[in-house]
Amino acid sequence: ISPAPINCAAAGEIPDGRPPCERGYYAPVLQWAIFYGPIWALIIIVTAIMASVYASVRKLEKKNERYTVSQSSSKSKADS
């Protein structure tokens, strides 16, 4: 994905003496979308998966909380 001729004025750019693009008019936009699109999609997917793992571990910890022995009660039993 590249504009032709090299360094031509693409979509929304001020020409500044550059020739207009013959092909690849939206090349800069497509280059950004194709490069950064998958990166941001993966960041969102990984974040969602990590939130799901966190929620499931938190739920499990809450369930198991009633089976844990607090430190203060274990110390008092050991002292007596």
MOPAC internal coordinates of N, CA, C and O (Angstrom, degrees):
PM7 1SCF
backbone

  N    0.0000 0     0.00 0     0.00 0    0    0    0
  C    1.4583 1     0.00 0     0.00 0    1    0    0
  C    1.5220 1   107.39 1     0.00 0    2    1    0
  O    1.2310 1   121.00 1   -77.24 1    3    2    1
  N    1.2912 1   115.69 1   102.76 1    3    2    1
  C    1.4547 1   118.59 1   176.43 1    5    3    2
  C    1.5245 1   109.34 1  -150.60 1    6    5    3
  O    1.2310 1   121.22 1   -33.85 1    7    6    5
  N    1.3097 1   115.26 1   146.15 1    7    6    5
  C    1.4634 1   118.45 1   179.34 1    9    7    6
  C    1.5349 1   110.69 1   -75.45 1   10    9    7
  O    1.2310 1   121.08 1   -24.00 1   11   10    9
  N    1.3199 1   115.54 1   156.00 1   11   10    9
  C    1.4643 1   120.48 1   175.50 1   13   11   10
  C    1.5148 1   107.42 1  -133.70 1   14   13   11
  O    1.2310 1   118.20 1   -42.49 1   15   14   13
  N    1.2407 1   121.03 1   137.51 1   15   14   13
  C    1.4572 1   129.30 1    -7.42 1   17   15   14
  C    1.5324 1   110.98 1   -68.44 1   18   17   15
  O    1.2310 1   121.21 1   -14.94 1   19   18   17
  N    1.3216 1   115.30 1   165.06 1   19   18   17
  C    1.4613 1   121.20 1  -179.27 1   21   19   18
  C    1.5265 1   109.17 1   -57.67 1   22   21   19
  O    1.2310 1   120.84 1   -39.78 1   23   22   21
  N    1.3159 1   116.00 1   140.22 1   23   22   21
  C    1.4618 1   123.69 1   177.53 1   25   23   22
  C    1.5310 1   112.29 1    61.76 1   26   25   23
  O    1.2310 1   120.60 1  -142.03 1   27   26   25
  N    1.3247 1   116.46 1    37.97 1   27   26   25
  C    1.4657 1   119.46 1   176.91 1   29   27   26
  C    1.5265 1   109.60 1   -87.15 1   30   29   27
  O    1.2310 1   120.57 1   -13.99 1   31   30   29
  N    1.3135 1   116.52 1   166.01 1   31   30   29
  C    1.4603 1   122.05 1  -179.48 1   33   31   30
  C    1.5275 1   108.83 1   -82.09 1   34   33   31
  O    1.2310 1   120.72 1   -69.21 1   35   34   33
  N    1.3233 1   116.23 1   110.79 1   35   34   33
  C    1.4682 1   121.46 1  -177.30 1   37   35   34
  C    1.5230 1   110.56 1   -88.73 1   38   37   35
  O    1.2310 1   121.02 1    10.26 1   39   38   37
  N    1.3262 1   115.65 1  -169.74 1   39   38   37
  C    1.4638 1   122.68 1  -175.82 1   41   39   38
  C    1.5172 1   111.70 1   -57.42 1   42   41   39
  O    1.2310 1   120.44 1   -54.18 1   43   42   41
  N    1.3133 1   116.76 1   125.82 1   43   42   41
  C    1.4469 1   122.12 1   174.54 1   45   43   42
  C    1.5127 1   114.98 1    75.49 1   46   45   43
  O    1.2310 1   119.44 1  -174.03 1   47   46   45
  N    1.3018 1   118.68 1     5.97 1   47   46   45
  C    1.4595 1   121.26 1   179.77 1   49   47   46
  C    1.5200 1   110.47 1   -96.90 1   50   49   47
  O    1.2310 1   121.14 1   -30.32 1   51   50   49
  N    1.3002 1   115.42 1   149.68 1   51   50   49
  C    1.4591 1   120.86 1   176.13 1   53   51   50
  C    1.5266 1   106.88 1   -80.25 1   54   53   51
  O    1.2310 1   119.71 1   -52.15 1   55   54   53
  N    1.3256 1   118.16 1   127.85 1   55   54   53
  C    1.4701 1   120.79 1  -173.64 1   57   55   54
  C    1.5249 1   114.49 1   -58.55 1   58   57   55
  O    1.2310 1   118.81 1   138.82 1   59   58   57
  N    1.3156 1   119.88 1   -41.18 1   59   58   57
  C    1.4724 1   123.12 1  -178.34 1   61   59   58
  C    1.5303 1   112.52 1    47.04 1   62   61   59
  O    1.2310 1   120.22 1  -136.06 1   63   62   61
  N    1.3202 1   117.18 1    43.94 1   63   62   61
  C    1.4647 1   120.99 1   177.88 1   65   63   62
  C    1.5094 1   114.57 1    81.54 1   66   65   63
  O    1.2310 1   120.07 1  -179.30 1   67   66   65
  N    1.3305 1   117.48 1     0.70 1   67   66   65
  C    1.4607 1   120.23 1   178.11 1   69   67   66
  C    1.5210 1   109.60 1   -85.53 1   70   69   67
  O    1.2310 1   120.16 1   -28.94 1   71   70   69
  N    1.3240 1   117.31 1   151.06 1   71   70   69
  C    1.4696 1   119.27 1   178.41 1   73   71   70
  C    1.5285 1   110.35 1   -72.39 1   74   73   71
  O    1.2310 1   120.17 1   -28.02 1   75   74   73
  N    1.3249 1   117.28 1   151.98 1   75   74   73
  C    1.4719 1   118.91 1   175.97 1   77   75   74
  C    1.5299 1   110.45 1   -70.18 1   78   77   75
  O    1.2310 1   121.21 1   -27.12 1   79   78   77
  N    1.3016 1   115.30 1   152.88 1   79   78   77
  C    1.4649 1   119.91 1  -179.49 1   81   79   78
  C    1.5229 1   110.29 1   -70.69 1   82   81   79
  O    1.2310 1   120.92 1   -46.09 1   83   82   81
  N    1.3308 1   115.85 1   133.91 1   83   82   81
  C    1.4553 1   121.31 1   175.12 1   85   83   82
  C    1.5247 1   110.39 1   -86.83 1   86   85   83
  O    1.2310 1   120.65 1   146.05 1   87   86   85
  N    1.3050 1   116.36 1   -33.95 1   87   86   85
  C    1.4575 1   121.86 1   174.58 1   89   87   86
  C    1.5261 1   107.39 1  -145.56 1   90   89   87
  O    1.2310 1   120.81 1   -19.73 1   91   90   89
  N    1.2878 1   116.06 1   160.27 1   91   90   89
  C    1.4489 1   119.68 1  -179.18 1   93   91   90
  C    1.5180 1   112.32 1    72.64 1   94   93   91
  O    1.2310 1   120.70 1  -144.73 1   95   94   93
  N    1.3229 1   116.26 1    35.27 1   95   94   93
  C    1.4635 1   121.40 1  -177.30 1   97   95   94
  C    1.5263 1   111.00 1   -58.43 1   98   97   95
  O    1.2310 1   120.16 1   141.49 1   99   98   97
  N    1.3183 1   117.30 1   -38.51 1   99   98   97
  C    1.4678 1   121.65 1   179.61 1  101   99   98
  C    1.5269 1   111.26 1  -102.45 1  102  101   99
  O    1.2310 1   120.06 1  -158.03 1  103  102  101
  N    1.3181 1   117.50 1    21.97 1  103  102  101
  C    1.4600 1   121.83 1  -176.91 1  105  103  102
  C    1.5275 1   113.10 1   -56.80 1  106  105  103
  O    1.2310 1   118.77 1   133.93 1  107  106  105
  N    1.3364 1   119.95 1   -46.07 1  107  106  105
  C    1.4758 1   118.24 1   179.98 1  109  107  106
  C    1.5291 1   112.62 1   -60.43 1  110  109  107
  O    1.2310 1   120.62 1   141.23 1  111  110  109
  N    1.3202 1   116.41 1   -38.77 1  111  110  109
  C    1.4709 1   120.34 1   178.96 1  113  111  110
  C    1.5246 1   109.77 1   -66.24 1  114  113  111
  O    1.2310 1   120.33 1   136.23 1  115  114  113
  N    1.3173 1   116.97 1   -43.77 1  115  114  113
  C    1.4632 1   120.69 1   179.97 1  117  115  114
  C    1.5285 1   111.40 1   -67.06 1  118  117  115
  O    1.2310 1   120.45 1   142.46 1  119  118  117
  N    1.3267 1   116.75 1   -37.54 1  119  118  117
  C    1.4636 1   119.16 1   178.35 1  121  119  118
  C    1.5289 1   110.07 1   -62.07 1  122  121  119
  O    1.2310 1   120.07 1   136.71 1  123  122  121
  N    1.3100 1   117.47 1   -43.29 1  123  122  121
  C    1.4724 1   120.95 1   178.07 1  125  123  122
  C    1.5212 1   110.81 1   -65.37 1  126  125  123
  O    1.2310 1   120.52 1   136.01 1  127  126  125
  N    1.3303 1   116.61 1   -43.99 1  127  126  125
  C    1.4733 1   120.19 1  -177.71 1  129  127  126
  C    1.5268 1   111.47 1   -65.94 1  130  129  127
  O    1.2310 1   120.22 1   136.97 1  131  130  129
  N    1.3146 1   117.19 1   -43.03 1  131  130  129
  C    1.4642 1   120.32 1  -177.65 1  133  131  130
  C    1.5255 1   111.06 1   -71.72 1  134  133  131
  O    1.2310 1   120.03 1   147.15 1  135  134  133
  N    1.3306 1   117.55 1   -32.85 1  135  134  133
  C    1.4580 1   119.80 1   179.85 1  137  135  134
  C    1.5261 1   111.44 1   -81.82 1  138  137  135
  O    1.2310 1   120.06 1   127.80 1  139  138  137
  N    1.3279 1   117.49 1   -52.20 1  139  138  137
  C    1.4623 1   120.66 1  -173.88 1  141  139  138
  C    1.5309 1   113.67 1   -86.04 1  142  141  139
  O    1.2310 1   119.44 1   158.50 1  143  142  141
  N    1.3082 1   118.68 1   -21.50 1  143  142  141
  C    1.4665 1   121.63 1   179.27 1  145  143  142
  C    1.5233 1   112.52 1   -58.09 1  146  145  143
  O    1.2310 1   119.52 1   124.72 1  147  146  145
  N    1.3350 1   118.53 1   -55.28 1  147  146  145
  C    1.4672 1   119.70 1   178.45 1  149  147  146
  C    1.5319 1   113.19 1   -63.21 1  150  149  147
  O    1.2310 1   120.49 1   144.81 1  151  150  149
  N    1.3247 1   116.67 1   -35.19 1  151  150  149
  C    1.4661 1   119.17 1   178.90 1  153  151  150
  C    1.5215 1   110.28 1   -61.94 1  154  153  151
  O    1.2310 1   120.12 1   130.63 1  155  154  153
  N    1.3283 1   117.38 1   -49.37 1  155  154  153
  C    1.4712 1   120.30 1  -179.71 1  157  155  154
  C    1.5221 1   111.11 1   -66.96 1  158  157  155
  O    1.2310 1   120.00 1   144.60 1  159  158  157
  N    1.3263 1   117.61 1   -35.40 1  159  158  157
  C    1.4697 1   119.94 1   177.21 1  161  159  158
  C    1.5315 1   110.42 1   -62.10 1  162  161  159
  O    1.2310 1   120.39 1   136.76 1  163  162  161
  N    1.3203 1   116.86 1   -43.24 1  163  162  161
  C    1.4646 1   120.56 1   179.23 1  165  163  162
  C    1.5238 1   111.69 1   -67.67 1  166  165  163
  O    1.2310 1   120.17 1   142.98 1  167  166  165
  N    1.3215 1   117.29 1   -37.02 1  167  166  165
  C    1.4649 1   119.87 1   176.96 1  169  167  166
  C    1.5248 1   109.83 1   -61.65 1  170  169  167
  O    1.2310 1   120.10 1   137.21 1  171  170  169
  N    1.3140 1   117.41 1   -42.79 1  171  170  169
  C    1.4691 1   121.62 1   179.84 1  173  171  170
  C    1.5281 1   110.41 1   -67.12 1  174  173  171
  O    1.2310 1   120.20 1   137.15 1  175  174  173
  N    1.3299 1   117.23 1   -42.85 1  175  174  173
  C    1.4673 1   120.80 1  -179.73 1  177  175  174
  C    1.5323 1   110.68 1   -64.25 1  178  177  175
  O    1.2310 1   120.12 1   134.20 1  179  178  177
  N    1.3284 1   117.37 1   -45.80 1  179  178  177
  C    1.4621 1   120.74 1  -179.83 1  181  179  178
  C    1.5300 1   110.56 1   -63.60 1  182  181  179
  O    1.2310 1   120.31 1   140.06 1  183  182  181
  N    1.3205 1   117.01 1   -39.94 1  183  182  181
  C    1.4634 1   120.70 1   177.88 1  185  183  182
  C    1.5233 1   110.90 1   -62.36 1  186  185  183
  O    1.2310 1   120.24 1   137.07 1  187  186  185
  N    1.3226 1   117.14 1   -42.93 1  187  186  185
  C    1.4640 1   120.69 1   178.63 1  189  187  186
  C    1.5255 1   111.28 1   -64.38 1  190  189  187
  O    1.2310 1   120.10 1   138.04 1  191  190  189
  N    1.3131 1   117.41 1   -41.96 1  191  190  189
  C    1.4652 1   121.01 1   178.66 1  193  191  190
  C    1.5228 1   110.65 1   -64.33 1  194  193  191
  O    1.2310 1   120.24 1   136.78 1  195  194  193
  N    1.3253 1   117.15 1   -43.22 1  195  194  193
  C    1.4693 1   120.46 1   179.35 1  197  195  194
  C    1.5284 1   110.93 1   -64.97 1  198  197  195
  O    1.2310 1   119.85 1   142.04 1  199  198  197
  N    1.3213 1   117.90 1   -37.96 1  199  198  197
  C    1.4647 1   120.98 1   176.70 1  201  199  198
  C    1.5257 1   110.08 1   -64.20 1  202  201  199
  O    1.2310 1   120.19 1   140.93 1  203  202  201
  N    1.3209 1   117.24 1   -39.07 1  203  202  201
  C    1.4604 1   121.53 1   178.08 1  205  203  202
  C    1.5296 1   111.20 1   -65.17 1  206  205  203
  O    1.2310 1   120.37 1   136.29 1  207  206  205
  N    1.3266 1   116.91 1   -43.71 1  207  206  205
  C    1.4672 1   120.70 1   177.78 1  209  207  206
  C    1.5293 1   110.04 1   -62.92 1  210  209  207
  O    1.2310 1   120.50 1   135.21 1  211  210  209
  N    1.3148 1   116.66 1   -44.79 1  211  210  209
  C    1.4696 1   121.12 1   178.78 1  213  211  210
  C    1.5236 1   110.92 1   -59.03 1  214  213  211
  O    1.2310 1   120.51 1   134.16 1  215  214  213
  N    1.3372 1   116.63 1   -45.84 1  215  214  213
  C    1.4649 1   120.56 1  -178.82 1  217  215  214
  C    1.5267 1   111.28 1   -63.89 1  218  217  215
  O    1.2310 1   120.27 1   138.51 1  219  218  217
  N    1.3260 1   117.08 1   -41.49 1  219  218  217
  C    1.4651 1   118.81 1  -179.19 1  221  219  218
  C    1.5326 1   111.72 1   -69.18 1  222  221  219
  O    1.2310 1   119.76 1   141.55 1  223  222  221
  N    1.3267 1   118.06 1   -38.45 1  223  222  221
  C    1.4616 1   120.78 1   177.70 1  225  223  222
  C    1.5242 1   110.01 1   -67.81 1  226  225  223
  O    1.2310 1   120.29 1   139.50 1  227  226  225
  N    1.3093 1   117.04 1   -40.50 1  227  226  225
  C    1.4714 1   120.46 1   178.21 1  229  227  226
  C    1.5290 1   111.14 1   -62.67 1  230  229  227
  O    1.2310 1   120.99 1   138.87 1  231  230  229
  N    1.3196 1   115.71 1   -41.13 1  231  230  229
  C    1.4718 1   120.50 1   178.40 1  233  231  230
  C    1.5259 1   110.08 1   -62.91 1  234  233  231
  O    1.2310 1   120.44 1   136.94 1  235  234  233
  N    1.3204 1   116.76 1   -43.06 1  235  234  233
  C    1.4565 1   121.58 1   179.29 1  237  235  234
  C    1.5323 1   111.05 1   -65.68 1  238  237  235
  O    1.2310 1   120.28 1   139.09 1  239  238  237
  N    1.3193 1   117.06 1   -40.91 1  239  238  237
  C    1.4616 1   120.88 1   177.70 1  241  239  238
  C    1.5324 1   110.75 1   -63.26 1  242  241  239
  O    1.2310 1   120.14 1   139.74 1  243  242  241
  N    1.3164 1   117.34 1   -40.26 1  243  242  241
  C    1.4670 1   120.63 1   177.91 1  245  243  242
  C    1.5272 1   110.78 1   -63.93 1  246  245  243
  O    1.2310 1   120.42 1   140.34 1  247  246  245
  N    1.3281 1   116.81 1   -39.66 1  247  246  245
  C    1.4645 1   121.37 1   178.19 1  249  247  246
  C    1.5261 1   111.12 1   -63.46 1  250  249  247
  O    1.2310 1   120.61 1   137.23 1  251  250  249
  N    1.3209 1   116.44 1   -42.77 1  251  250  249
  C    1.4571 1   121.94 1  -175.65 1  253  251  250
  C    1.5234 1   113.32 1   -83.52 1  254  253  251
  O    1.2310 1   119.73 1   174.20 1  255  254  253
  N    1.3018 1   118.11 1    -5.80 1  255  254  253
  C    1.4483 1   122.00 1  -177.30 1  257  255  254
  C    1.5300 1   112.28 1   -59.14 1  258  257  255
  O    1.2310 1   120.08 1   145.94 1  259  258  257
  N    1.3123 1   117.46 1   -34.06 1  259  258  257
  C    1.4666 1   120.43 1  -177.35 1  261  259  258
  C    1.5348 1   112.13 1   -72.00 1  262  261  259
  O    1.2310 1   120.13 1   163.05 1  263  262  261
  N    1.3268 1   117.36 1   -16.95 1  263  262  261
  C    1.4583 1   120.65 1  -179.27 1  265  263  262
  C    1.5307 1   113.10 1   -93.16 1  266  265  263
  O    1.2310 1   119.89 1   172.92 1  267  266  265
  N    1.3144 1   117.81 1    -7.08 1  267  266  265
  C    1.4639 1   120.04 1  -179.42 1  269  267  266
  C    1.5202 1   110.32 1   -84.27 1  270  269  267
  O    1.2310 1   121.08 1   -29.17 1  271  270  269
  N    1.3083 1   115.53 1   150.83 1  271  270  269
  C    1.4591 1   121.53 1   178.39 1  273  271  270
  C    1.5152 1   106.82 1  -103.25 1  274  273  271
  O    1.2310 1   120.59 1   -49.96 1  275  274  273
  N    1.3153 1   116.48 1   130.04 1  275  274  273
  C    1.4612 1   119.08 1  -179.65 1  277  275  274
  C    1.5176 1   109.69 1   -73.10 1  278  277  275
  O    1.2310 1   119.87 1   -23.48 1  279  278  277
  N    1.2946 1   117.85 1   156.52 1  279  278  277
  C    1.4638 1   122.63 1  -177.24 1  281  279  278
  C    1.5176 1   111.79 1   -66.66 1  282  281  279
  O    1.2310 1   119.91 1   143.61 1  283  282  281
  N    1.3224 1   117.77 1   -36.39 1  283  282  281
  C    1.4603 1   119.84 1  -177.20 1  285  283  282
  C    1.5323 1   111.74 1   -66.73 1  286  285  283
  O    1.2310 1   119.53 1   141.12 1  287  286  285
  N    1.3333 1   118.49 1   -38.88 1  287  286  285
  C    1.4577 1   120.23 1  -179.84 1  289  287  286
  C    1.5252 1   111.36 1   -74.51 1  290  289  287
  O    1.2310 1   119.68 1   147.65 1  291  290  289
  N    1.3310 1   118.22 1   -32.35 1  291  290  289
  C    1.4688 1   120.23 1   178.52 1  293  291  290
  C    1.5232 1   110.90 1   -71.04 1  294  293  291
  O    1.2310 1   119.62 1   145.72 1  295  294  293
  N    1.3189 1   118.33 1   -34.28 1  295  294  293
  C    1.4749 1   121.07 1   178.24 1  297  295  294
  C    1.5222 1   110.63 1   -68.94 1  298  297  295
  O    1.2310 1   120.54 1   140.22 1  299  298  297
  N    1.3314 1   116.57 1   -39.78 1  299  298  297
  C    1.4666 1   118.95 1  -178.40 1  301  299  298
  C    1.5357 1   111.02 1   -69.17 1  302  301  299
  O    1.2310 1   120.06 1   146.48 1  303  302  301
  N    1.3311 1   117.50 1   -33.52 1  303  302  301
  C    1.4711 1   120.58 1   177.17 1  305  303  302
  C    1.5283 1   110.13 1   -70.40 1  306  305  303
  O    1.2310 1   120.01 1   143.49 1  307  306  305
  N    1.3301 1   117.58 1   -36.51 1  307  306  305
  C    1.4621 1   120.73 1  -178.63 1  309  307  306
  C    1.5334 1   110.95 1   -71.95 1  310  309  307
  O    1.2310 1   120.42 1   148.01 1  311  310  309
  N    1.3325 1   116.79 1   -31.99 1  311  310  309
  C    1.4615 1   120.43 1  -179.21 1  313  311  310
  C    1.5242 1   111.98 1   -71.85 1  314  313  311
  O    1.2310 1   119.40 1   149.80 1  315  314  313
  N    1.3216 1   118.76 1   -30.20 1  315  314  313
  C    1.4616 1   120.94 1  -175.46 1  317  315  314
  C    1.4979 1   114.16 1   -89.35 1  318  317  315
  O    1.2310 1   120.10 1   180.00 1  319  318  317

